[in-house]
């Protein structure tokens, strides 16, 4: 289904994203995500374009798939300040580093943000990526776990700038809807849920129970969002729109 995003909704979310990332003319973004993906199109084409035409580079997705280390080499050569990838991309790059090592001459000291979103975020994997590339200048506080979806144009929550990635370890068995997530120190049958910050300016987020009212703290619920950048519905799909839009 297609998500309806009108001009005003796009402008509202782009403004919120620029504010949350402090994106400006001096930034240089680098992405390998396709423009058919909302994170590629909105986050790494329209956002830098709207930020006083900040410099942007878009690599072919197929190139990253074949040679993920080219992404790091280009970031170094272009002195990129903002990168991005879903979780699997960091794993793909690390596997290539295991086989070939970090290419000679790579310097990632210019990178201030490495956005991590579009799929569940592994805090352990993100920390491994930071540790492995810290030797070539990648800052430990650069990993930037974000939450968003096409129904909000793109971005919903960003963390505080300069904050190191982290989260809560919870028991998997406690993650059913309506249950209270059990915080644990045990690594058996548990996972670390990544903290993705707070709603961006102009957006409201509610964790709702089955009745639609706000769930108590720590209770697993549905994510409801409201704001100027949120869609009015799905294109030519009234039933899906009625089910999703309140």
C-alpha positions, 0 to 999 in steps of 0.5 A: 500500500502507498502512504499519502504524504502531502507537501505540508506533511513532508515539510513538517517532518523535514523541519523536525528531522533537521532540528533533531539531528542539527542538520545544516549546510556544513554537513556531508551525508552519505547513503547507499539506501535506495530512493524507493525506501523512505529512509533513503528518499526522505532521510538522505535526499530530501533532508540534506536538500532542504538543509540549505542544500547540504552536500549529499552522496548516494551510492548504488545499493548494489555496490554496497551489497557487493563491496560494503567497505567501499561505503567506509572508503567513500565516507573517509574520502568525502569527509562525510559527517552523517551516515546511515544503515539498517542493522543488517548493513552494519553486520554486512560491513563487519563480516567484510572487515573480518575477511579483509580488514579495514581498508588502508587510509580510512579515517572516519573522524569526520563522522558525527552521526551514524543513523541506525533504523529501519529494522530492529536495532541490535545494541550489541552489534552497534557497539561492536561496529563502534569498537571496531571502527574506533581505531580509524576515528569513529566516535563512540557517541556517533551511533544514532538509533532512530525510530520512524515509519513512512506513515509519519513521512519518516522520522518520529524519535531521535536520541539526544545528540552526543549520547552513547547508544544503550538500552534495557535488557528484558526477558523475551517472555515478557514482551507480549502486548499488555504485559509488563516488560521484565528488566533482567541482568540474565543473558538467557532468553533476553534481549537489549531493547535500544533506546531511540530517544524522544519525539521530534518537535511537533510530534506526539507519541503514545504507548497505548493499550488495547483500549486505546488509552495510554499504557502504564510505564513499562507495559508493552503496547501499540505505538500511536503517533500524531503530528503535522507530518503524519499521513492522513491514510493509505492511497486508495485503501479506505479499509486500511486507512480506517483501521490505522487512522484515528 
